[in-house]
Amino acid sequence: MRDSRPAPGATDARDPATADTGWWREAVVYQVYVRSFADSDGDGLGDVGGLRARLPHLVDLGVDALWINPWYPSPMADGGYDVADYRDVEPAFGTLADAEELLAEAHAAGLRVLLDVVPNHSSDAHPWFREALAGSAAARARFVFRPGRGPAGAEPPNDWESAFGGPAWTRTHAADGTPGDWYLHLFAPGQPDFDWTNPEVREDFVRTLRFWFDRGVDGFRIDVAHGLVKTEGLPDADLPPGADRSHPHPAWDQDGVHEIYREWRRIADSYDPPRVFVAEAWVRSSERLADYLRPDELHTAFQFDFLRAPWRADLLRSVAEEALAAAARVGAPSTWVLSNHDVPRHVTRYARPQPEAVLDLDAYREHSSGQVPDLATGLRRARAAALLMLALPGTAYVYQGEELGLEEVEDLPDALRQDPVWVQSGFTDPGRDGCRVPLPWTGEGPSLGFSPSGAGRPWLPQPPHWAGLAVDVQRDDPASVLSLYRDALRLRREHLLGRDDVAFPPAAPGVLVLRRGDVEVTVNTTAEPVALPAGRLLLASTPLGDGGLLPADAAAWTTRG
Ligand code: GLC
C-alpha cells in the first residue's frame, strides 16, 4: 500500500483540502479512460462504480492524481467528447451521486481528481444545438452556422477539414428536406463547434467549471484548448499540399484564445485550494505552447513533441531540452506524456523502425499496419522510456494500461470499431480504438476481470495474451512492468522531487544522460551495451549485463549520493 511520503512541494499533500497549491508542478497523474477501465454493472462498459472499486490500484501504484476522460451524458459519437450535458454524468457510467462518492473516496485516499472539459464543441444532442436546428436564432448564434458557397450554397463555407477527415462543415436541412445553412464541426458531425464570441457560451462554461469545482474537483484537462477562437471571417486555410499540424491555420491556436484562459484562471484561483488546468493544445512549437502557460493563464500543458519523438537519443534529448527551456521562460513546469487515448500505445510505436524526425501520428496509424511490430523490443524501450519520463522535471501522465505494458491492439474486427476516425477517413485510418481496449485485471475469466463474472462481453475484445499482463499477475512479480512503475514512482519521490536543476552532460552517440542532483539517468537507445556512471544503482529498466553494463534499449537511474 501507499507509503506515507511527503507530496511534491506540499506541506501536507495527503490532505488535498489543506495542501500547498504547488502539488501540480511535479505530480504524476493517471489517465482513466472510464469506458475501458473497469465495469461494475456487467454491461461490458467501464463505469464510475468500476473506477471506485479499483482506486486501490492507483494508490498502490503511487500516483498523485487521476484525470478522468469525459463522463458526461453523451450519444458517444466520439467516445464522450460529444457532450450533451456538461453538468451531469452519463447514465451508462453512473449518476452524479456516484461521481460525488468517487471524489470523496479519491480524496480520502490522497488522490486528486481532474475532469475533462470540452469547450470547443458540444454534441448535436445538446439542447442548445437542438434548439438551433429547430430555428431559434439565439441558439443558432451559440454555434457557427454559415451559408454555403457556390450555386445554391451547395459548397461548404470554407475549405477547412475536420481533424477526423472530410469537410469540417455539414449542411442542415429543414423538416421538408430543403437544404439550409452549414454548421462547423472541427471534429465529427455530431460535435458542432461553439461560437466563443458569444457571451452566453463563455458564461455557460463558467457555470460548468464552478459546478464541478464546487463539488471538490481539483482541476480540468481542457480538450482542444487551442481551438476555441477562430480567425474572424473564417477565411480559407489554403494549406499547401502535405501540410501537417504545424502549419498555421485560421481555426487553430489563435491569439484570442488566451483571454478565455485568463478568465478561467481567475475562477480557479478564487477557490481554496486553487484549482488547476492542463491544456491539450497541439500547437506548432514549444514556444507557442508556453504562451498557454503564462502566469495568469493555465498551469500546465501536455508536451506532445516528447510523445511524438522516436526512440532516438538525440531527438529525445533535444525535445526535452527545448520543452524545458520554453516552459522555464514562463515559470511553468513541463508536462510529459508517452501515451493517451488518442495515439497508438508507445510499446507499439517503439516496436517498429524508428523514423528520423518526430512522428506524424495520423500517418503512422494509416501506414504502419504492413510492418509487423517487434513487441519485445517495443516493450524494452517502453520500460526504458518510462524511466526517462519519470525522471524529467515537471509533471508526468500515465495512461491506463501503460503501467501493464499493454500494446496497441491493431487487429480489432472492423465491425467493432467505434472511433469516428475510421468512418470519416473513408476507412483508411483504423482510428483510436486500439488504445482503448478494456484493461485486464485478472489472469482468468472471460473479460480478464474487467466486468463482473457472468457479465456480457467487454465493448472491445481483449487479446487473449493480456491474461499474462493482468494486474493481479504483475502485482507481486518484481520484474513486471507494474513493479517497475511502482518502484520508479517511489524512487522519484525519494530522490528526484523538489529539484529544478537538470543537465544533459555529453554522452556517446545513441545515449542520453540526464543529471538531476545526485541522480544520473542513462538511456541507451543503441544496440550495444554501455557503461553506467560510477555510483549506486537505484533502478534499471532491465537487468544489467556482464560487468554491470546497461544493455541495449534500456535505462537506469544511478546515484552518487
Ligand atoms: C481531443 C480528445 C479526442 C477527441 C477530440 C475532440 O483531441 O483527446 O479524444 O476526439 O479532442 O473532442
Residues whose N, C-alpha, C, O or C-beta is under 5 A from the ligand:
A	BS01	GLC	D78 Y81 F187 D223 V224 D342
